[in-house]
Amino acid sequence: MKQLVALLLFIPIFAQAQFKITVSRSKNPIYFRGTLFDEKNFLAKDTVRGTVLSSTTPIKGGIYYLQFAPSKERIYFNIENNDKFALTFSGPAFLASAHSSDPKNEVFLNYQRLEKSFSVIDSLYAVEIARGRKFKFAEKAAFFQSKTSALVAFRKKALVSLPPFSAVALYFKSLNTLDESIPSRTDYTARSRFFAKIPFSDGKLLFTPVFRPLLVEYLSYFPLQADSLRLGVEKAMSKIDCGAKSYPFVFDYFSSVMKNRNIVGNTEGYAWFLTKYGVGNGCGAFTAAQKKAFKEEAEKLGALKTNTLAENIVLKDTAGNTQDLQKFAAQNDYTLLMFYAPTCDHCQKEVPEIDSTTSVIERIKNLKIGRFAVCNEPGVSRAIWLDFITKYHVTTNALHVDLPANSPIRSTYDAFANPTFYLLNRKGEIVAKKISPSTLRKYFAGLQLAQPNVP
């Protein structure tokens, strides 16, 4: 049975923007979405069920798509002001048979079909990642070389005929910028050259799928240290209008970057970012309540000062015996303070990983490192708790204690997310905060460089 969709849009320049979608003979739901950065959008997440769908929601020129149930196949298209065109297809392979009366969208459909023809390469890459293979930037570029070359050639040819100010032309230019880039954290000239090509001044960029990848690629040129990333974040934020719609989305993304446990000095970096770009935003991007929350979070992070005595933790262990964090720390060269939840998927992966990393460091550096592990899941059964400890073998020089639901310790250590790791010295002082296996390794590598005679 043939399905036909006619997509008709009229978007006046003045007042409220409008669009109209007419769908005929569609048995299954069709979803209309925008591709706004971070998968958020200013349009309602509308569902077309064989009826006329209309809206007065203001939209900006950008890339949008239809998603078909139950296959979840997507067809992307470009909408600009005053556009009016039809999009037709015959099922069930919607993209393969799609056509548009609009020349720029016909080109875009052909591009999507070419991109889909290389899906086997994407699948092979996913298999390699699932096997645990790590790709350097250059290795990843080489893996996708055949796909990249074909897509770049198509885009360059298409840009000759595409309307130069259309979102699809902006999208193609930005993708070419990405494909020409292979980040190097020591190539400062390439970093600046890449940044100069990012068209932040064009508001349509936010409404394309490439906005976030451009930011990710730019930050990939910086070392994974908060003070270095701060330079990249400041430069990028300087190009974002602090009152523009894009500001909260860029803020959300950079927030997640700066607090990442794989970043050295992440707590200081995150507190700085919240203070400067959250609390300090003077353009109305955030409400007074949001700013208050940012300020409180930054102050909590500021209270967790390095090289100061850690707040003591005195709790019952798995056998019901009282254990003392400071006394335990005094018995070890270092102590890994771990907050985890037995049912947390991330914990089931990261807790044994950081435990094994710790064992390697102990052996190489000839150190004794204790594990003070806090069960940070109120109400979890003792059986599940003990099963986690046994299953993931977190038993070497380790104490496991249970944190009550109303304990202030959770707030003191900002341990509202699992897992959360700290490193203490023999004096019971915090020497590294919100760490990951990689930042733990970096800490001891830096310690050896600073004190070459220390074993």
C-alpha positions as CSV (number, residue, x, y, z in Angstrom):
1,M,0.0,0.0,0.0
2,K,1.4,3.4,-1.0
3,Q,1.7,6.1,1.7
4,L,1.9,9.7,0.6
5,V,2.9,12.7,2.7
6,A,2.7,16.3,1.4
7,L,4.6,18.7,3.6
8,L,3.5,22.3,3.0
9,L,5.2,25.2,4.8
10,F,4.6,28.9,4.8
11,I,6.6,31.0,7.2
12,P,6.0,34.7,7.1
13,I,8.9,37.0,8.1
14,F,6.7,39.1,10.4
15,A,5.1,38.3,13.8
16,Q,4.5,34.6,14.6
17,A,6.0,32.1,12.3
18,Q,3.6,29.4,10.9
19,F,3.9,26.0,9.3
20,K,1.4,23.5,8.1
21,I,1.9,19.8,7.5
22,T,-0.7,17.7,5.7
23,V,-0.5,14.0,5.9
24,S,-2.7,11.6,3.9
25,R,-3.2,7.8,4.1
26,S,-0.6,7.3,7.0
27,K,-1.5,4.3,9.1
28,N,1.3,4.8,11.7
29,P,2.3,7.8,13.7
30,I,4.7,10.3,12.1
31,Y,6.7,12.6,14.4
32,F,7.8,16.1,13.5
33,R,10.9,17.3,15.3
34,G,13.6,19.9,15.2
35,T,17.4,19.1,15.5
36,L,18.2,21.9,18.0
37,F,21.5,21.5,19.8
38,D,21.4,18.8,22.5
39,E,18.2,17.3,21.2
40,K,16.1,20.1,22.6
41,N,13.9,22.4,20.5
42,F,11.5,25.3,20.6
43,L,8.8,23.5,18.7
44,A,6.3,21.2,20.3
45,K,7.1,17.6,19.8
46,D,4.2,17.1,17.5
47,T,2.7,13.8,16.3
48,V,1.1,13.6,12.9
49,R,-1.6,11.0,12.7
50,G,-3.1,11.3,9.3
51,T,-4.4,14.8,9.9
52,V,-3.4,18.4,9.3
53,L,-0.9,19.7,11.8
54,S,-0.5,23.5,12.1
55,S,1.4,25.7,14.6
56,T,2.2,29.3,15.3
57,T,5.3,28.5,17.3
58,P,8.1,30.8,16.1
59,I,10.8,28.8,14.3
60,K,14.1,29.8,12.8
61,G,15.6,28.5,9.5
62,G,17.1,25.1,10.3
63,I,17.2,21.4,9.9
64,Y,14.0,19.5,10.9
65,Y,12.9,15.9,10.4
66,L,10.0,13.5,10.2
67,Q,10.4,10.2,12.2
68,F,8.2,7.2,11.2
69,A,6.8,4.7,13.6
70,P,7.5,1.9,14.2
71,S,10.8,1.8,12.2
72,K,12.1,5.1,13.7
73,E,13.5,6.0,10.2
74,R,14.1,9.7,9.8
75,I,13.9,12.0,6.8
76,Y,15.6,15.4,7.4
77,F,14.8,18.6,5.5
78,N,15.6,22.3,5.6
79,I,13.0,24.9,6.4
80,E,13.6,28.6,5.7
81,N,11.4,31.6,6.0
82,N,8.8,31.8,3.3
83,D,9.4,28.2,2.2
84,K,6.6,26.3,0.6
85,F,7.2,22.8,-0.7
86,A,6.0,19.2,-0.9
87,L,7.7,16.1,0.4
88,T,6.5,12.8,-0.9
89,F,7.5,9.2,-0.3
90,S,6.2,5.7,-0.8
91,G,6.8,3.1,2.0
92,P,8.1,1.2,3.7
93,A,11.6,2.4,2.8
94,F,10.8,6.1,3.2
95,L,14.2,7.7,2.6
96,A,14.9,5.6,-0.4
97,S,11.7,6.8,-2.1
98,A,11.5,10.3,-0.8
99,H,11.4,13.3,-3.1
100,S,10.9,17.1,-2.6
101,S,9.6,19.8,-4.9
102,D,12.2,22.1,-3.3
103,P,15.6,21.8,-5.1
104,K,17.7,22.3,-2.0
105,N,15.8,19.6,-0.1
106,E,16.1,17.2,-3.1
107,V,19.9,17.7,-2.8
108,F,19.6,17.1,0.9
109,L,17.7,13.8,0.4
110,N,20.3,12.6,-2.0
111,Y,23.0,13.4,0.5
112,Q,21.1,11.3,3.2
113,R,20.9,8.4,0.9
114,L,24.6,8.5,0.2
115,E,25.3,8.8,3.9
116,K,23.1,5.8,4.6
117,S,25.0,3.7,2.0
118,F,28.1,3.9,4.3
119,S,26.2,2.6,7.3
120,V,28.3,-0.6,7.3
121,I,31.3,1.4,8.2
122,D,29.5,2.9,11.2
123,S,28.4,-0.6,12.3
124,L,32.0,-1.8,12.1
125,Y,33.2,1.1,14.1
126,A,30.6,0.4,16.8
127,V,31.7,-3.2,16.9
128,E,35.4,-2.1,17.5
129,I,34.3,0.3,20.3
130,A,32.2,-2.5,21.9
131,R,35.3,-4.7,21.9
132,G,37.2,-2.1,23.9
133,R,39.4,-0.7,21.1
134,K,40.6,2.9,21.7
135,F,40.9,5.2,18.7
136,K,43.3,8.1,18.5
137,F,42.0,11.1,16.5
138,A,44.1,10.2,13.5
139,E,43.2,6.5,13.7
140,K,39.5,7.4,13.7
141,A,39.9,9.6,10.7
142,A,41.7,6.8,8.8
143,F,38.9,4.3,9.7
144,F,36.3,6.6,8.2
145,Q,38.4,7.8,5.3
146,S,36.4,6.3,2.4
147,K,33.1,7.5,3.8
148,T,34.5,11.0,4.6
149,S,36.0,11.4,1.1
150,A,32.7,10.6,-0.6
151,L,30.6,12.8,1.6
152,V,33.0,15.8,1.4
153,A,33.1,15.5,-2.4
154,F,29.2,15.5,-2.5
155,R,29.0,18.5,-0.1
156,K,31.5,20.6,-2.0
157,K,29.7,20.0,-5.3
158,A,26.3,20.7,-3.7
159,L,27.4,24.0,-2.2
160,V,27.9,25.4,-5.7
161,S,24.1,25.3,-6.3
162,L,22.6,25.5,-2.8
163,P,21.3,28.9,-1.6
164,P,24.4,30.2,0.3
165,F,22.4,31.4,3.4
166,S,20.3,28.3,3.8
167,A,20.6,26.1,6.9
168,V,21.5,23.1,4.7
169,A,24.4,25.1,3.1
170,L,25.6,26.1,6.6
171,Y,25.3,22.5,7.7
172,F,27.4,21.2,4.8
173,K,30.1,23.9,5.3
174,S,30.3,23.0,9.0
175,L,30.5,19.3,8.3
176,N,33.4,20.0,5.9
177,T,35.2,21.9,8.6
178,L,34.8,19.0,11.0
179,D,36.0,16.5,8.4
180,E,39.1,18.6,7.7
181,S,40.0,18.6,11.4
182,I,42.2,16.1,13.3
183,P,42.6,17.5,16.8
184,S,46.1,17.7,18.3
185,R,46.5,19.1,21.8
186,T,49.9,20.6,20.9
187,D,48.9,22.2,17.6
188,Y,47.7,25.6,18.7
189,T,47.7,27.0,15.1
190,A,45.3,24.2,14.0
191,R,43.1,24.9,17.0
192,S,42.8,28.6,16.2
193,R,42.2,27.9,12.5
194,F,39.4,25.5,13.4
195,F,37.7,27.9,15.8
196,A,37.9,30.7,13.2
197,K,35.8,28.5,10.8
198,I,33.0,28.0,13.3
199,P,30.1,30.3,12.2
200,F,28.9,31.2,15.7
201,S,27.4,34.5,14.4
202,D,24.8,32.6,12.3
203,G,21.8,31.9,14.5
204,K,20.8,29.0,12.3
205,L,23.8,26.9,13.4
206,L,22.0,26.1,16.7
207,F,19.2,24.5,14.7
208,T,21.5,22.0,12.9
209,P,22.8,18.6,14.1
210,V,26.3,19.9,13.9
211,F,26.3,22.6,16.6
212,R,27.4,20.3,19.4
213,P,29.9,18.3,17.4
214,L,31.7,21.5,16.6
215,L,32.0,22.4,20.2
216,V,33.2,18.9,21.1
217,E,35.8,19.0,18.3
218,Y,37.1,22.4,19.4
219,L,37.6,21.3,23.0
220,S,39.3,18.1,21.8
221,Y,42.3,20.4,21.0
222,F,42.8,21.1,24.7
223,P,44.5,18.9,27.3
224,L,42.1,17.3,29.8
225,Q,42.9,19.8,32.5
226,A,40.5,22.4,33.9
227,D,42.9,25.3,33.5
228,S,43.5,24.4,29.9
229,L,39.9,23.8,29.0
230,R,39.0,27.1,30.7
231,L,40.8,28.9,27.8
232,G,38.7,27.1,25.2
233,V,35.5,27.6,27.1
234,E,36.1,31.3,27.5
235,K,36.9,31.8,23.9
236,A,33.7,29.9,22.8
237,M,31.5,31.6,25.3
238,S,32.8,35.0,24.1
239,K,31.1,34.3,20.7
240,I,27.7,33.4,22.3
241,D,25.3,36.2,22.8
242,C,24.6,36.0,26.6
243,G,20.9,36.7,25.9
244,A,20.5,34.5,22.9
245,K,18.5,31.3,22.8
246,S,21.6,29.3,22.2
247,Y,23.2,30.4,25.5
248,P,21.4,27.9,27.9
249,F,22.2,25.0,25.6
250,V,25.9,25.9,25.3
251,F,25.9,26.5,29.1
252,D,24.5,23.0,29.7
253,Y,27.1,21.4,27.5
254,F,30.1,23.2,29.0
255,S,28.8,22.5,32.5
256,S,28.9,18.7,31.7
257,V,32.4,19.1,30.3
258,M,33.9,21.1,33.2
259,K,32.6,18.7,35.9
260,N,33.6,15.5,34.1
261,R,35.7,13.3,36.4
262,N,38.2,12.7,33.6
263,I,39.2,16.4,33.8
264,V,42.0,17.2,36.2
265,G,40.9,19.9,38.6
266,N,37.2,19.5,37.6
267,T,35.7,20.8,40.8
268,E,37.6,24.1,40.6
269,G,36.9,24.4,36.9
270,Y,33.2,23.7,37.4
271,A,32.8,26.1,40.3
272,W,34.5,28.8,38.2
273,F,32.2,28.1,35.3
274,L,29.0,28.2,37.4
275,T,30.1,31.5,39.0
276,K,31.1,33.3,35.8
277,Y,28.6,32.1,33.3
278,G,25.6,31.1,35.5
279,V,25.5,33.4,38.4
280,G,27.3,36.1,36.4
281,N,25.0,36.1,33.4
282,G,23.4,39.5,33.2
283,C,21.3,39.1,30.1
284,G,18.3,37.3,31.5
285,A,19.3,33.8,30.4
286,F,18.5,32.4,33.8
287,T,15.9,33.1,36.5
288,A,16.8,34.3,40.0
289,A,16.1,30.8,41.3
290,Q,18.4,29.2,38.8
291,K,21.2,31.7,39.7
292,K,20.7,30.9,43.4
293,A,21.1,27.2,42.7
294,F,24.2,27.8,40.7
295,K,25.7,29.9,43.5
296,E,24.9,27.3,46.2
297,E,26.5,24.6,44.1
298,A,29.6,26.6,43.4
299,E,29.9,27.4,47.2
300,K,29.6,23.7,48.0
301,L,32.4,22.8,45.5
302,G,34.5,25.7,47.0
303,A,34.2,24.2,50.4
304,L,35.9,21.0,49.2
305,K,39.4,22.4,49.4
306,T,42.5,20.4,48.4
307,N,45.2,19.8,51.1
308,T,42.7,20.4,53.9
309,L,41.5,17.8,56.4
310,A,38.7,15.7,55.0
311,E,35.4,15.7,57.0
312,N,35.5,12.5,59.0
313,I,33.1,9.6,58.2
314,V,32.1,7.3,61.0
315,L,29.7,4.6,59.9
316,K,28.8,0.9,60.3
317,D,30.4,-1.6,57.9
318,T,28.9,-4.8,56.4
319,A,29.5,-6.6,59.7
320,G,27.9,-3.9,61.8
321,N,31.2,-2.6,63.2
322,T,31.9,1.1,63.4
323,Q,34.6,2.3,61.0
324,D,36.4,5.7,61.1
325,L,37.7,7.3,57.8
326,Q,40.5,9.3,59.5
327,K,41.8,6.3,61.5
328,F,41.7,4.2,58.3
329,A,43.6,6.9,56.3
330,A,46.4,7.0,59.0
331,Q,47.1,3.3,58.3
332,N,47.7,3.8,54.6
333,D,49.9,5.9,52.3
334,Y,46.8,7.0,50.5
335,T,43.1,6.2,50.8
336,L,40.6,6.1,48.0
337,L,37.2,7.4,49.3
338,M,34.5,5.9,47.1
339,F,30.8,6.7,47.0
340,Y,28.9,4.1,45.0
341,A,25.4,2.5,44.6
342,P,25.3,-1.3,44.2
343,T,22.5,-1.1,41.6
344,C,24.1,1.8,39.6
345,D,25.3,0.7,36.1
346,H,28.1,3.2,36.1
347,C,29.3,2.0,39.5
348,Q,29.3,-1.6,38.3
349,K,31.8,-0.6,35.6
350,E,33.8,2.2,37.2
351,V,34.2,1.0,40.8
352,P,36.1,-2.2,39.8
353,E,38.0,-0.2,37.1
354,I,39.3,2.4,39.6
355,D,40.0,-0.5,42.1
356,S,42.2,-2.3,39.6
357,T,43.9,1.0,38.6
358,T,44.6,1.5,42.3
359,S,46.2,-1.9,42.5
360,V,48.5,-1.2,39.6
361,I,49.6,2.1,41.1
362,E,50.2,0.3,44.5
363,R,52.5,-2.2,42.8
364,I,54.4,0.2,40.6
365,K,54.8,2.9,43.2
366,N,55.3,0.5,46.1
367,L,52.5,2.2,48.1
368,K,49.7,1.0,50.4
369,I,46.4,2.5,49.2
370,G,43.2,1.8,51.2
371,R,39.7,1.8,49.8
372,F,37.0,3.4,52.1
373,A,33.9,2.5,50.1
374,V,30.6,4.2,51.1
375,C,27.3,2.5,50.0
376,N,25.5,5.6,48.8
377,E,22.1,4.0,48.0
378,P,19.6,4.4,50.9
379,G,17.3,1.5,51.4
380,V,19.3,-1.0,49.3
381,S,19.1,-4.5,50.8
382,R,22.2,-5.9,52.5
383,A,22.1,-8.9,50.2
384,I,22.4,-6.7,47.1
385,W,25.1,-4.7,48.8
386,L,27.2,-7.8,49.7
387,D,26.6,-9.3,46.3
388,F,28.1,-6.2,44.6
389,I,31.2,-6.4,46.8
390,T,31.7,-10.1,46.0
391,K,30.8,-9.9,42.3
392,Y,33.2,-7.0,41.6
393,H,36.0,-8.1,44.0
394,V,36.3,-4.8,45.8
395,T,37.9,-6.5,48.8
396,T,41.7,-5.6,48.8
397,N,42.4,-3.4,51.8
398,A,38.8,-2.2,51.6
399,L,36.1,-1.2,54.1
400,H,32.5,-0.9,53.0
401,V,30.3,1.3,55.1
402,D,26.6,2.2,54.8
403,L,25.5,5.8,54.5
404,P,22.0,6.6,56.0
405,A,19.5,8.4,53.9
406,N,19.5,11.6,56.0
407,S,23.3,11.8,56.5
408,P,24.9,15.3,56.0
409,I,28.0,13.5,54.6
410,R,26.3,13.3,51.2
411,S,26.1,17.1,51.0
412,T,29.5,17.6,52.5
413,Y,31.2,15.6,49.8
414,D,28.7,16.6,47.1
415,A,28.1,12.9,46.6
416,F,24.7,13.2,45.0
417,A,25.9,11.3,41.9
418,N,27.3,7.8,41.8
419,P,30.1,6.9,41.7
420,T,32.1,9.8,43.2
421,F,35.8,9.3,44.2
422,Y,38.3,11.3,46.3
423,L,41.9,10.6,47.2
424,L,43.2,11.3,50.8
425,N,46.8,11.2,52.1
426,R,48.0,9.6,55.3
427,K,47.1,12.8,57.2
428,G,43.5,12.4,56.1
429,E,43.8,15.5,53.8
430,I,42.0,15.6,50.4
431,V,44.6,15.6,47.7
432,A,42.4,14.9,44.6
433,K,38.7,15.5,44.1
434,K,36.0,14.0,41.9
435,I,38.5,11.8,40.2
436,S,38.3,9.0,37.6
437,P,40.7,6.1,36.9
438,S,42.5,8.3,34.3
439,T,42.9,11.3,36.6
440,L,44.1,9.0,39.4
441,R,46.9,7.8,37.1
442,K,47.7,11.4,36.2
443,Y,47.9,12.4,39.8
444,F,50.5,9.8,40.7
445,A,52.4,10.5,37.4
446,G,52.5,14.2,38.3
447,L,53.6,13.3,41.8
448,Q,56.5,11.3,40.5
449,L,57.6,14.2,38.2
450,A,57.4,16.7,41.1
451,Q,59.3,14.4,43.5
452,P,61.6,12.2,41.4
453,N,63.2,10.6,44.4
454,V,59.8,9.4,45.8
455,P,59.2,5.7,45.1
